[in-house]
Amino acid sequence: MKKKIKLSFLALASLTLLGVSVTGCSNNSEVAQYGNNKKITQEEFYNELKQNPASKTVLANMLIYDALKEAYGNKMSQKEVNKAYNTYKNQYGDQFNAFLANNNYTPKTFKQLIEINFLSKAALKAQMKPTQAQLKAEWKNYQPKITVQHILTTSQETANDVISQLDAGASFDSLANKYSVDNATSTKAGKLAPFNMTDKKYDSTFKKAAYKLKDGEYTFQPVKVTNGYEVIKMIKHPKKGSFSANKKALTQELYDKWANNSQIMQNVISQVLKDQKVEIKDKDLKSALDQYKSAGKSNNKITK
C-alpha cells in the first residue's frame, strides 16, 4: 500500500524560498539588463516581488524555519531527516522529481519541510506535557500497534488470484515480491512498519481489516483501498495489556494527535517566534506572521 504524504500543517504553504531580506533591500546591483541602457536593480526586483501575495507566506516559512532551528536544532537528527527524505524518494521512484515539481518544491525546500516537522514536534514536546487524566482518556480507546504484511494490487481479480494461491499453500513472501505494486515493500515480503488505528498513512478500510486478523491469518476477501486492492496478513497482533505498561506508547500517541491539530501547532509556533524575538522590519510584509500572533493570544492550554 503506497503511503500518503504526511507532513506538518505547514505543508500547506510552499517553502520556495526567494531570498527576501527581512529588513528590506537597499542594494542597487543589477539583476537584469535590457535595451541599450535599461536595467532592473535588486531593490526594484525586491519591491516588485514583495507585492506578490505568496511573498508573505514565503517569508513566514523562512522565519519559522530559522526560529525553530535556532531553538531546537540540537534536538533534530540530520540522519533521521535524510532517512525520511529517502523514504519519500524511494516511495515515488522515477516520479519523485515530478512530485517535487508538481508541489513547487526543490530537493532543498522539501528537505527543509521535513526538518520543520521534526523541529515543530520537538517544540511541541518542550511546551506541552500530557497529564494523567489525558493519558487515562487516551487509554479508553487505545489499541496497540500491529505489524502486517501486505500485497497491493491494481485490480480485484489479481487480489483474488493472490488469495487463491495463498489458500493453495503459496508463500506470502514470494507472492508479495511477484504481485505487489508497492515498490517500497514488495521486495521486503510486503512487511510494513508497526501502526495503529490513528495512523493517517493508511486507509481506514485497510486498518479495520488488519485489526480483525489474528497472528498468521490473512484476509480472505480483497480489501478496497484508494490505490487498489489489498491482501493483508497479520504478523503480530499484541494484546492491549495494562495502562502502566503502555504509558510510553499512550504519551507518543497523544503527541501525534496534538501534532496533527493545526490550532495547537500554531500556538506552539507562536510561542517559538515569541521566544526567539522574531520581528519583521519591512512595513509591507509586517503582517506575514499575524496568524501566529492571534494564535498566541489564545494559547492558554499549554502545560509546561
ChimeraX commands (.cxc) that place a marker at each C-alpha (Angstrom):
marker #1 position 0.00,0.00,0.00 radius 0.5
marker #1 position 1.58,3.29,-1.08 radius 0.5
marker #1 position 1.80,5.64,1.87 radius 0.5
marker #1 position 0.22,9.04,1.67 radius 0.5
marker #1 position 2.43,12.04,2.21 radius 0.5
marker #1 position 2.11,13.03,5.85 radius 0.5
marker #1 position 3.71,16.33,6.72 radius 0.5
marker #1 position 3.05,19.07,9.19 radius 0.5
marker #1 position 0.31,21.71,8.88 radius 0.5
marker #1 position 2.95,23.98,7.37 radius 0.5
marker #1 position 2.94,21.80,4.26 radius 0.5
marker #1 position 0.01,23.88,3.06 radius 0.5
marker #1 position 2.43,26.71,2.38 radius 0.5
marker #1 position 5.17,26.29,-0.20 radius 0.5
marker #1 position 8.72,26.59,1.03 radius 0.5
marker #1 position 10.02,28.12,-2.19 radius 0.5
marker #1 position 12.50,30.47,-0.60 radius 0.5
marker #1 position 13.05,33.67,-2.56 radius 0.5
marker #1 position 15.98,35.08,-0.63 radius 0.5
marker #1 position 14.00,38.04,0.71 radius 0.5
marker #1 position 15.72,40.15,3.36 radius 0.5
marker #1 position 13.63,40.67,6.49 radius 0.5
marker #1 position 14.83,44.24,6.90 radius 0.5
marker #1 position 14.37,45.30,3.30 radius 0.5
marker #1 position 16.77,45.74,0.44 radius 0.5
marker #1 position 18.84,48.79,-0.40 radius 0.5
marker #1 position 21.20,47.14,-2.88 radius 0.5
marker #1 position 21.10,48.70,-6.34 radius 0.5
marker #1 position 23.15,45.97,-8.01 radius 0.5
marker #1 position 21.73,44.88,-11.35 radius 0.5
marker #1 position 19.53,41.82,-11.60 radius 0.5
marker #1 position 18.93,42.14,-15.36 radius 0.5
marker #1 position 19.64,44.43,-18.30 radius 0.5
marker #1 position 17.68,45.11,-21.48 radius 0.5
marker #1 position 17.93,47.51,-24.39 radius 0.5
marker #1 position 20.99,49.76,-24.56 radius 0.5
marker #1 position 20.97,51.20,-21.07 radius 0.5
marker #1 position 17.97,49.75,-19.22 radius 0.5
marker #1 position 18.35,47.72,-16.06 radius 0.5
marker #1 position 16.42,46.16,-13.18 radius 0.5
marker #1 position 18.10,46.57,-9.80 radius 0.5
marker #1 position 17.86,44.28,-6.78 radius 0.5
marker #1 position 15.80,46.92,-4.99 radius 0.5
marker #1 position 13.32,47.18,-7.87 radius 0.5
marker #1 position 13.09,43.43,-8.09 radius 0.5
marker #1 position 12.58,43.12,-4.34 radius 0.5
marker #1 position 9.86,45.80,-4.26 radius 0.5
marker #1 position 8.01,44.06,-7.10 radius 0.5
marker #1 position 8.48,40.64,-5.56 radius 0.5
marker #1 position 7.02,41.52,-2.19 radius 0.5
marker #1 position 3.77,42.67,-3.83 radius 0.5
marker #1 position 3.13,39.05,-4.76 radius 0.5
marker #1 position 0.55,37.53,-2.32 radius 0.5
marker #1 position 2.81,34.50,-1.87 radius 0.5
marker #1 position 5.68,36.62,-0.55 radius 0.5
marker #1 position 4.26,36.78,2.98 radius 0.5
marker #1 position 3.84,33.01,3.07 radius 0.5
marker #1 position 7.41,32.55,1.90 radius 0.5
marker #1 position 8.72,34.99,4.50 radius 0.5
marker #1 position 6.67,33.38,7.28 radius 0.5
marker #1 position 8.07,29.95,6.41 radius 0.5
marker #1 position 11.61,31.30,6.33 radius 0.5
marker #1 position 11.22,32.88,9.76 radius 0.5
marker #1 position 9.51,29.82,11.25 radius 0.5
marker #1 position 12.21,27.52,9.90 radius 0.5
marker #1 position 15.03,29.70,11.23 radius 0.5
marker #1 position 13.36,30.22,14.63 radius 0.5
marker #1 position 12.68,26.52,15.09 radius 0.5
marker #1 position 16.20,25.57,14.05 radius 0.5
marker #1 position 17.72,28.14,16.40 radius 0.5
marker #1 position 15.63,26.92,19.33 radius 0.5
marker #1 position 15.54,23.16,18.71 radius 0.5
marker #1 position 18.22,22.39,16.13 radius 0.5
marker #1 position 20.12,20.36,18.72 radius 0.5
marker #1 position 17.05,18.13,19.16 radius 0.5
marker #1 position 16.97,17.17,15.47 radius 0.5
marker #1 position 18.99,14.35,13.93 radius 0.5
marker #1 position 20.11,15.10,10.38 radius 0.5
marker #1 position 20.40,11.35,9.91 radius 0.5
marker #1 position 16.68,10.98,10.63 radius 0.5
marker #1 position 15.88,13.85,8.25 radius 0.5
marker #1 position 17.86,12.19,5.46 radius 0.5
marker #1 position 16.18,8.88,6.20 radius 0.5
marker #1 position 12.72,10.44,5.93 radius 0.5
marker #1 position 13.69,12.23,2.72 radius 0.5
marker #1 position 14.98,8.99,1.17 radius 0.5
marker #1 position 11.79,7.18,2.20 radius 0.5
marker #1 position 9.74,9.62,0.12 radius 0.5
marker #1 position 12.29,9.43,-2.69 radius 0.5
marker #1 position 12.15,5.63,-2.77 radius 0.5
marker #1 position 8.37,5.65,-2.50 radius 0.5
marker #1 position 7.96,7.80,-5.61 radius 0.5
marker #1 position 10.87,6.25,-7.51 radius 0.5
marker #1 position 11.19,7.67,-11.01 radius 0.5
marker #1 position 8.27,10.02,-10.28 radius 0.5
marker #1 position 9.98,11.79,-7.37 radius 0.5
marker #1 position 11.19,14.78,-9.41 radius 0.5
marker #1 position 7.72,15.14,-10.89 radius 0.5
marker #1 position 6.23,15.05,-7.37 radius 0.5
marker #1 position 8.58,17.84,-6.28 radius 0.5
marker #1 position 7.81,19.96,-9.36 radius 0.5
marker #1 position 4.04,19.48,-9.06 radius 0.5
marker #1 position 4.14,20.68,-5.45 radius 0.5
marker #1 position 6.54,23.59,-6.10 radius 0.5
marker #1 position 9.38,22.00,-4.12 radius 0.5
marker #1 position 13.07,21.67,-4.81 radius 0.5
marker #1 position 15.09,18.91,-3.10 radius 0.5
marker #1 position 16.38,21.57,-0.68 radius 0.5
marker #1 position 13.00,23.06,0.23 radius 0.5
marker #1 position 11.35,19.64,0.54 radius 0.5
marker #1 position 14.08,18.55,2.96 radius 0.5
marker #1 position 13.56,21.80,4.89 radius 0.5
marker #1 position 9.87,20.96,5.13 radius 0.5
marker #1 position 10.80,17.60,6.66 radius 0.5
marker #1 position 13.11,19.41,9.07 radius 0.5
marker #1 position 10.22,21.68,10.11 radius 0.5
marker #1 position 8.23,18.57,11.00 radius 0.5
marker #1 position 10.97,17.26,13.26 radius 0.5
marker #1 position 11.65,20.67,14.79 radius 0.5
marker #1 position 7.99,21.54,15.40 radius 0.5
marker #1 position 7.47,18.20,17.16 radius 0.5
marker #1 position 10.48,18.95,19.36 radius 0.5
marker #1 position 8.91,22.31,20.19 radius 0.5
marker #1 position 5.58,20.63,20.94 radius 0.5
marker #1 position 7.20,18.21,23.41 radius 0.5
marker #1 position 9.05,21.07,25.08 radius 0.5
marker #1 position 5.88,23.12,25.53 radius 0.5
marker #1 position 3.20,20.52,26.30 radius 0.5
marker #1 position 3.24,17.64,28.79 radius 0.5
marker #1 position 0.38,15.08,28.90 radius 0.5
marker #1 position -1.49,14.90,32.21 radius 0.5
marker #1 position -2.52,11.65,33.88 radius 0.5
marker #1 position -6.17,12.46,33.09 radius 0.5
marker #1 position -5.37,12.94,29.39 radius 0.5
marker #1 position -3.47,9.65,29.27 radius 0.5
marker #1 position -6.35,7.82,31.01 radius 0.5
marker #1 position -8.78,9.23,28.44 radius 0.5
marker #1 position -6.47,8.06,25.65 radius 0.5
marker #1 position -6.32,4.59,27.22 radius 0.5
marker #1 position -10.09,4.04,26.80 radius 0.5
marker #1 position -9.78,3.73,23.01 radius 0.5
marker #1 position -6.14,2.64,22.86 radius 0.5
marker #1 position -5.12,-0.22,20.61 radius 0.5
marker #1 position -1.51,-1.45,20.45 radius 0.5
marker #1 position 0.39,-1.17,17.19 radius 0.5
marker #1 position 0.21,-4.18,14.90 radius 0.5
marker #1 position 2.66,-5.48,12.31 radius 0.5
marker #1 position 1.41,-6.85,8.99 radius 0.5
marker #1 position 2.49,-7.89,5.53 radius 0.5
marker #1 position 0.50,-6.71,2.55 radius 0.5
marker #1 position 0.18,-7.16,-1.19 radius 0.5
marker #1 position -1.20,-4.17,-3.08 radius 0.5
marker #1 position -2.72,-4.96,-6.47 radius 0.5
marker #1 position -4.35,-2.72,-9.06 radius 0.5
marker #1 position -7.37,-5.00,-9.62 radius 0.5
marker #1 position -9.76,-7.09,-7.56 radius 0.5
marker #1 position -9.18,-10.00,-9.94 radius 0.5
marker #1 position -5.45,-10.05,-9.20 radius 0.5
marker #1 position -6.09,-9.82,-5.45 radius 0.5
marker #1 position -8.49,-12.79,-5.65 radius 0.5
marker #1 position -5.85,-14.72,-7.58 radius 0.5
marker #1 position -3.30,-13.99,-4.84 radius 0.5
marker #1 position -5.74,-15.20,-2.16 radius 0.5
marker #1 position -6.40,-18.40,-4.14 radius 0.5
marker #1 position -2.67,-19.09,-4.30 radius 0.5
marker #1 position -2.35,-18.46,-0.57 radius 0.5
marker #1 position -5.20,-20.91,0.05 radius 0.5
marker #1 position -3.27,-23.46,-2.01 radius 0.5
marker #1 position -0.21,-23.03,0.20 radius 0.5
marker #1 position 1.85,-20.45,-1.68 radius 0.5
marker #1 position 4.29,-18.27,0.27 radius 0.5
marker #1 position 3.05,-14.77,1.12 radius 0.5
marker #1 position 6.64,-13.52,0.83 radius 0.5
marker #1 position 7.06,-14.75,-2.74 radius 0.5
marker #1 position 3.62,-13.52,-3.82 radius 0.5
marker #1 position 4.37,-10.05,-2.42 radius 0.5
marker #1 position 7.52,-9.93,-4.50 radius 0.5
marker #1 position 5.65,-11.08,-7.61 radius 0.5
marker #1 position 2.36,-9.20,-7.43 radius 0.5
marker #1 position 2.60,-6.18,-5.11 radius 0.5
marker #1 position 2.80,-2.81,-6.85 radius 0.5
marker #1 position 4.06,-1.14,-3.67 radius 0.5
marker #1 position 7.71,-0.77,-4.68 radius 0.5
marker #1 position 8.75,0.23,-1.16 radius 0.5
marker #1 position 7.72,-3.13,0.38 radius 0.5
marker #1 position 7.35,-5.70,-2.42 radius 0.5
marker #1 position 10.98,-6.85,-2.12 radius 0.5
marker #1 position 10.65,-6.97,1.69 radius 0.5
marker #1 position 7.88,-9.59,1.75 radius 0.5
marker #1 position 5.32,-6.77,1.90 radius 0.5
marker #1 position 6.15,-6.02,5.55 radius 0.5
marker #1 position 5.04,-2.65,6.93 radius 0.5
marker #1 position 6.30,-0.78,9.97 radius 0.5
marker #1 position 4.06,-1.15,13.06 radius 0.5
marker #1 position 0.96,1.10,13.01 radius 0.5
marker #1 position -2.32,1.62,14.83 radius 0.5
marker #1 position -5.79,2.97,14.06 radius 0.5
marker #1 position -4.66,6.58,14.50 radius 0.5
marker #1 position -2.02,6.31,11.76 radius 0.5
marker #1 position -3.08,8.61,8.92 radius 0.5
marker #1 position -0.83,6.96,6.33 radius 0.5
marker #1 position -3.30,4.14,5.71 radius 0.5
marker #1 position -6.93,3.97,4.60 radius 0.5
marker #1 position -9.46,3.27,7.35 radius 0.5
marker #1 position -10.67,0.20,5.45 radius 0.5
marker #1 position -7.11,-1.15,5.44 radius 0.5
marker #1 position -6.68,-0.60,9.19 radius 0.5
marker #1 position -10.07,-2.05,10.11 radius 0.5
marker #1 position -9.45,-5.19,8.06 radius 0.5
marker #1 position -5.99,-5.61,9.53 radius 0.5
marker #1 position -7.13,-5.27,13.15 radius 0.5
marker #1 position -9.65,-8.11,12.69 radius 0.5
marker #1 position -6.84,-10.57,11.96 radius 0.5
marker #1 position -5.08,-12.85,14.43 radius 0.5
marker #1 position -1.42,-13.79,14.14 radius 0.5
marker #1 position -0.82,-15.78,10.95 radius 0.5
marker #1 position -4.24,-15.01,9.42 radius 0.5
marker #1 position -4.75,-13.23,6.12 radius 0.5
marker #1 position -7.76,-11.54,4.54 radius 0.5
marker #1 position -9.97,-13.96,2.60 radius 0.5
marker #1 position -11.51,-11.12,0.58 radius 0.5
marker #1 position -9.67,-8.27,-1.22 radius 0.5
marker #1 position -9.68,-5.03,0.78 radius 0.5
marker #1 position -10.60,-1.99,-1.34 radius 0.5
marker #1 position -8.29,0.99,-0.72 radius 0.5
marker #1 position -7.60,4.25,-2.52 radius 0.5
marker #1 position -4.81,2.82,-4.67 radius 0.5
marker #1 position -6.34,-0.57,-5.49 radius 0.5
marker #1 position -6.99,-3.83,-3.65 radius 0.5
marker #1 position -5.07,-5.21,-0.69 radius 0.5
marker #1 position -4.34,-8.66,0.68 radius 0.5
marker #1 position -3.18,-8.42,4.30 radius 0.5
marker #1 position -1.51,-10.94,6.61 radius 0.5
marker #1 position -1.06,-10.45,10.34 radius 0.5
marker #1 position 2.47,-10.90,11.68 radius 0.5
marker #1 position 1.98,-9.66,15.24 radius 0.5
marker #1 position -1.24,-8.54,16.95 radius 0.5
marker #1 position -0.32,-7.83,20.60 radius 0.5
marker #1 position -2.83,-7.84,23.43 radius 0.5
marker #1 position -3.79,-4.48,24.92 radius 0.5
marker #1 position -2.02,-5.13,28.22 radius 0.5
marker #1 position -2.06,-2.73,31.18 radius 0.5
marker #1 position -2.18,1.06,31.36 radius 0.5
marker #1 position 1.20,1.32,33.09 radius 0.5
marker #1 position 2.90,-0.94,30.54 radius 0.5
marker #1 position 1.58,1.21,27.67 radius 0.5
marker #1 position 2.09,4.65,29.20 radius 0.5
marker #1 position 5.00,5.49,26.90 radius 0.5
marker #1 position 3.01,4.46,23.81 radius 0.5
marker #1 position -0.01,6.44,25.04 radius 0.5
marker #1 position 2.16,9.52,25.50 radius 0.5
marker #1 position 3.51,9.24,21.97 radius 0.5
marker #1 position 0.01,8.69,20.59 radius 0.5
marker #1 position -1.20,11.84,22.34 radius 0.5
marker #1 position 1.73,13.83,20.93 radius 0.5
marker #1 position 0.90,12.51,17.45 radius 0.5
marker #1 position -2.69,13.74,17.83 radius 0.5
marker #1 position -1.53,17.15,19.02 radius 0.5
marker #1 position 0.94,17.37,16.12 radius 0.5
marker #1 position -1.97,16.87,13.71 radius 0.5
marker #1 position -4.04,19.61,15.35 radius 0.5
marker #1 position -3.41,22.82,13.39 radius 0.5
marker #1 position -4.58,25.11,16.21 radius 0.5
marker #1 position -2.27,23.52,18.76 radius 0.5
marker #1 position 0.67,23.65,16.38 radius 0.5
marker #1 position 0.00,27.30,15.52 radius 0.5
marker #1 position 0.11,28.03,19.24 radius 0.5
marker #1 position 3.39,26.14,19.56 radius 0.5
marker #1 position 4.97,28.01,16.64 radius 0.5
marker #1 position 3.66,31.29,18.03 radius 0.5
marker #1 position 5.48,30.64,21.29 radius 0.5
marker #1 position 8.71,29.78,19.45 radius 0.5
marker #1 position 8.55,33.02,17.44 radius 0.5
marker #1 position 7.92,34.96,20.66 radius 0.5
marker #1 position 10.80,33.25,22.47 radius 0.5
marker #1 position 13.15,33.96,19.57 radius 0.5
marker #1 position 12.02,37.63,19.45 radius 0.5
marker #1 position 11.21,37.46,15.74 radius 0.5
marker #1 position 10.32,40.87,14.31 radius 0.5
marker #1 position 9.61,41.91,10.71 radius 0.5
marker #1 position 11.03,45.34,9.87 radius 0.5
marker #1 position 9.55,45.81,6.40 radius 0.5
marker #1 position 6.16,47.53,6.80 radius 0.5
marker #1 position 4.77,45.95,3.63 radius 0.5
marker #1 position 5.48,42.45,4.97 radius 0.5
marker #1 position 4.65,43.22,8.60 radius 0.5
marker #1 position 1.51,41.07,8.65 radius 0.5
marker #1 position 3.23,37.88,7.44 radius 0.5
marker #1 position 3.08,36.33,10.93 radius 0.5
marker #1 position -0.32,37.71,12.02 radius 0.5
marker #1 position -1.99,34.27,12.15 radius 0.5
marker #1 position 0.62,33.15,14.69 radius 0.5
marker #1 position 0.24,36.30,16.77 radius 0.5
marker #1 position -3.51,35.74,17.06 radius 0.5
marker #1 position -2.89,32.08,17.86 radius 0.5
marker #1 position -0.53,33.07,20.66 radius 0.5
marker #1 position -3.17,35.26,22.30 radius 0.5
marker #1 position -5.47,32.23,22.73 radius 0.5
marker #1 position -2.66,29.93,23.74 radius 0.5
marker #1 position -3.89,29.07,27.22 radius 0.5
marker #1 position -3.96,25.29,27.02 radius 0.5
marker #1 position -0.24,24.63,27.09 radius 0.5
marker #1 position 1.04,22.93,30.21 radius 0.5
marker #1 position 4.73,23.45,30.73 radius 0.5
marker link #1:1,2 radius 0.2
marker link #1:2,3 radius 0.2
marker link #1:3,4 radius 0.2
marker link #1:4,5 radius 0.2
marker link #1:5,6 radius 0.2
marker link #1:6,7 radius 0.2
marker link #1:7,8 radius 0.2
marker link #1:8,9 radius 0.2
marker link #1:9,10 radius 0.2
marker link #1:10,11 radius 0.2
marker link #1:11,12 radius 0.2
marker link #1:12,13 radius 0.2
marker link #1:13,14 radius 0.2
marker link #1:14,15 radius 0.2
marker link #1:15,16 radius 0.2
marker link #1:16,17 radius 0.2
marker link #1:17,18 radius 0.2
marker link #1:18,19 radius 0.2
marker link #1:19,20 radius 0.2
marker link #1:20,21 radius 0.2
marker link #1:21,22 radius 0.2
marker link #1:22,23 radius 0.2
marker link #1:23,24 radius 0.2
marker link #1:24,25 radius 0.2
marker link #1:25,26 radius 0.2
marker link #1:26,27 radius 0.2
marker link #1:27,28 radius 0.2
marker link #1:28,29 radius 0.2
marker link #1:29,30 radius 0.2
marker link #1:30,31 radius 0.2
marker link #1:31,32 radius 0.2
marker link #1:32,33 radius 0.2
marker link #1:33,34 radius 0.2
marker link #1:34,35 radius 0.2
marker link #1:35,36 radius 0.2
marker link #1:36,37 radius 0.2
marker link #1:37,38 radius 0.2
marker link #1:38,39 radius 0.2
marker link #1:39,40 radius 0.2
marker link #1:40,41 radius 0.2
marker link #1:41,42 radius 0.2
marker link #1:42,43 radius 0.2
marker link #1:43,44 radius 0.2
marker link #1:44,45 radius 0.2
marker link #1:45,46 radius 0.2
marker link #1:46,47 radius 0.2
marker link #1:47,48 radius 0.2
marker link #1:48,49 radius 0.2
marker link #1:49,50 radius 0.2
marker link #1:50,51 radius 0.2
marker link #1:51,52 radius 0.2
marker link #1:52,53 radius 0.2
marker link #1:53,54 radius 0.2
marker link #1:54,55 radius 0.2
marker link #1:55,56 radius 0.2
marker link #1:56,57 radius 0.2
marker link #1:57,58 radius 0.2
marker link #1:58,59 radius 0.2
marker link #1:59,60 radius 0.2
marker link #1:60,61 radius 0.2
marker link #1:61,62 radius 0.2
marker link #1:62,63 radius 0.2
marker link #1:63,64 radius 0.2
marker link #1:64,65 radius 0.2
marker link #1:65,66 radius 0.2
marker link #1:66,67 radius 0.2
marker link #1:67,68 radius 0.2
marker link #1:68,69 radius 0.2
marker link #1:69,70 radius 0.2
marker link #1:70,71 radius 0.2
marker link #1:71,72 radius 0.2
marker link #1:72,73 radius 0.2
marker link #1:73,74 radius 0.2
marker link #1:74,75 radius 0.2
marker link #1:75,76 radius 0.2
marker link #1:76,77 radius 0.2
marker link #1:77,78 radius 0.2
marker link #1:78,79 radius 0.2
marker link #1:79,80 radius 0.2
marker link #1:80,81 radius 0.2
marker link #1:81,82 radius 0.2
marker link #1:82,83 radius 0.2
marker link #1:83,84 radius 0.2
marker link #1:84,85 radius 0.2
marker link #1:85,86 radius 0.2
marker link #1:86,87 radius 0.2
marker link #1:87,88 radius 0.2
marker link #1:88,89 radius 0.2
marker link #1:89,90 radius 0.2
marker link #1:90,91 radius 0.2
marker link #1:91,92 radius 0.2
marker link #1:92,93 radius 0.2
marker link #1:93,94 radius 0.2
marker link #1:94,95 radius 0.2
marker link #1:95,96 radius 0.2
marker link #1:96,97 radius 0.2
marker link #1:97,98 radius 0.2
marker link #1:98,99 radius 0.2
marker link #1:99,100 radius 0.2
marker link #1:100,101 radius 0.2
marker link #1:101,102 radius 0.2
marker link #1:102,103 radius 0.2
marker link #1:103,104 radius 0.2
marker link #1:104,105 radius 0.2
marker link #1:105,106 radius 0.2
marker link #1:106,107 radius 0.2
marker link #1:107,108 radius 0.2
marker link #1:108,109 radius 0.2
marker link #1:109,110 radius 0.2
marker link #1:110,111 radius 0.2
marker link #1:111,112 radius 0.2
marker link #1:112,113 radius 0.2
marker link #1:113,114 radius 0.2
marker link #1:114,115 radius 0.2
marker link #1:115,116 radius 0.2
marker link #1:116,117 radius 0.2
marker link #1:117,118 radius 0.2
marker link #1:118,119 radius 0.2
marker link #1:119,120 radius 0.2
marker link #1:120,121 radius 0.2
marker link #1:121,122 radius 0.2
marker link #1:122,123 radius 0.2
marker link #1:123,124 radius 0.2
marker link #1:124,125 radius 0.2
marker link #1:125,126 radius 0.2
marker link #1:126,127 radius 0.2
marker link #1:127,128 radius 0.2
marker link #1:128,129 radius 0.2
marker link #1:129,130 radius 0.2
marker link #1:130,131 radius 0.2
marker link #1:131,132 radius 0.2
marker link #1:132,133 radius 0.2
marker link #1:133,134 radius 0.2
marker link #1:134,135 radius 0.2
marker link #1:135,136 radius 0.2
marker link #1:136,137 radius 0.2
marker link #1:137,138 radius 0.2
marker link #1:138,139 radius 0.2
marker link #1:139,140 radius 0.2
marker link #1:140,141 radius 0.2
marker link #1:141,142 radius 0.2
marker link #1:142,143 radius 0.2
marker link #1:143,144 radius 0.2
marker link #1:144,145 radius 0.2
marker link #1:145,146 radius 0.2
marker link #1:146,147 radius 0.2
marker link #1:147,148 radius 0.2
marker link #1:148,149 radius 0.2
marker link #1:149,150 radius 0.2
marker link #1:150,151 radius 0.2
marker link #1:151,152 radius 0.2
marker link #1:152,153 radius 0.2
marker link #1:153,154 radius 0.2
marker link #1:154,155 radius 0.2
marker link #1:155,156 radius 0.2
marker link #1:156,157 radius 0.2
marker link #1:157,158 radius 0.2
marker link #1:158,159 radius 0.2
marker link #1:159,160 radius 0.2
marker link #1:160,161 radius 0.2
marker link #1:161,162 radius 0.2
marker link #1:162,163 radius 0.2
marker link #1:163,164 radius 0.2
marker link #1:164,165 radius 0.2
marker link #1:165,166 radius 0.2
marker link #1:166,167 radius 0.2
marker link #1:167,168 radius 0.2
marker link #1:168,169 radius 0.2
marker link #1:169,170 radius 0.2
marker link #1:170,171 radius 0.2
marker link #1:171,172 radius 0.2
marker link #1:172,173 radius 0.2
marker link #1:173,174 radius 0.2
marker link #1:174,175 radius 0.2
marker link #1:175,176 radius 0.2
marker link #1:176,177 radius 0.2
marker link #1:177,178 radius 0.2
marker link #1:178,179 radius 0.2
marker link #1:179,180 radius 0.2
marker link #1:180,181 radius 0.2
marker link #1:181,182 radius 0.2
marker link #1:182,183 radius 0.2
marker link #1:183,184 radius 0.2
marker link #1:184,185 radius 0.2
marker link #1:185,186 radius 0.2
marker link #1:186,187 radius 0.2
marker link #1:187,188 radius 0.2
marker link #1:188,189 radius 0.2
marker link #1:189,190 radius 0.2
marker link #1:190,191 radius 0.2
marker link #1:191,192 radius 0.2
marker link #1:192,193 radius 0.2
marker link #1:193,194 radius 0.2
marker link #1:194,195 radius 0.2
marker link #1:195,196 radius 0.2
marker link #1:196,197 radius 0.2
marker link #1:197,198 radius 0.2
marker link #1:198,199 radius 0.2
marker link #1:199,200 radius 0.2
marker link #1:200,201 radius 0.2
marker link #1:201,202 radius 0.2
marker link #1:202,203 radius 0.2
marker link #1:203,204 radius 0.2
marker link #1:204,205 radius 0.2
marker link #1:205,206 radius 0.2
marker link #1:206,207 radius 0.2
marker link #1:207,208 radius 0.2
marker link #1:208,209 radius 0.2
marker link #1:209,210 radius 0.2
marker link #1:210,211 radius 0.2
marker link #1:211,212 radius 0.2
marker link #1:212,213 radius 0.2
marker link #1:213,214 radius 0.2
marker link #1:214,215 radius 0.2
marker link #1:215,216 radius 0.2
marker link #1:216,217 radius 0.2
marker link #1:217,218 radius 0.2
marker link #1:218,219 radius 0.2
marker link #1:219,220 radius 0.2
marker link #1:220,221 radius 0.2
marker link #1:221,222 radius 0.2
marker link #1:222,223 radius 0.2
marker link #1:223,224 radius 0.2
marker link #1:224,225 radius 0.2
marker link #1:225,226 radius 0.2
marker link #1:226,227 radius 0.2
marker link #1:227,228 radius 0.2
marker link #1:228,229 radius 0.2
marker link #1:229,230 radius 0.2
marker link #1:230,231 radius 0.2
marker link #1:231,232 radius 0.2
marker link #1:232,233 radius 0.2
marker link #1:233,234 radius 0.2
marker link #1:234,235 radius 0.2
marker link #1:235,236 radius 0.2
marker link #1:236,237 radius 0.2
marker link #1:237,238 radius 0.2
marker link #1:238,239 radius 0.2
marker link #1:239,240 radius 0.2
marker link #1:240,241 radius 0.2
marker link #1:241,242 radius 0.2
marker link #1:242,243 radius 0.2
marker link #1:243,244 radius 0.2
marker link #1:244,245 radius 0.2
marker link #1:245,246 radius 0.2
marker link #1:246,247 radius 0.2
marker link #1:247,248 radius 0.2
marker link #1:248,249 radius 0.2
marker link #1:249,250 radius 0.2
marker link #1:250,251 radius 0.2
marker link #1:251,252 radius 0.2
marker link #1:252,253 radius 0.2
marker link #1:253,254 radius 0.2
marker link #1:254,255 radius 0.2
marker link #1:255,256 radius 0.2
marker link #1:256,257 radius 0.2
marker link #1:257,258 radius 0.2
marker link #1:258,259 radius 0.2
marker link #1:259,260 radius 0.2
marker link #1:260,261 radius 0.2
marker link #1:261,262 radius 0.2
marker link #1:262,263 radius 0.2
marker link #1:263,264 radius 0.2
marker link #1:264,265 radius 0.2
marker link #1:265,266 radius 0.2
marker link #1:266,267 radius 0.2
marker link #1:267,268 radius 0.2
marker link #1:268,269 radius 0.2
marker link #1:269,270 radius 0.2
marker link #1:270,271 radius 0.2
marker link #1:271,272 radius 0.2
marker link #1:272,273 radius 0.2
marker link #1:273,274 radius 0.2
marker link #1:274,275 radius 0.2
marker link #1:275,276 radius 0.2
marker link #1:276,277 radius 0.2
marker link #1:277,278 radius 0.2
marker link #1:278,279 radius 0.2
marker link #1:279,280 radius 0.2
marker link #1:280,281 radius 0.2
marker link #1:281,282 radius 0.2
marker link #1:282,283 radius 0.2
marker link #1:283,284 radius 0.2
marker link #1:284,285 radius 0.2
marker link #1:285,286 radius 0.2
marker link #1:286,287 radius 0.2
marker link #1:287,288 radius 0.2
marker link #1:288,289 radius 0.2
marker link #1:289,290 radius 0.2
marker link #1:290,291 radius 0.2
marker link #1:291,292 radius 0.2
marker link #1:292,293 radius 0.2
marker link #1:293,294 radius 0.2
marker link #1:294,295 radius 0.2
marker link #1:295,296 radius 0.2
marker link #1:296,297 radius 0.2
marker link #1:297,298 radius 0.2
marker link #1:298,299 radius 0.2
marker link #1:299,300 radius 0.2
marker link #1:300,301 radius 0.2
marker link #1:301,302 radius 0.2
marker link #1:302,303 radius 0.2
marker link #1:303,304 radius 0.2
view
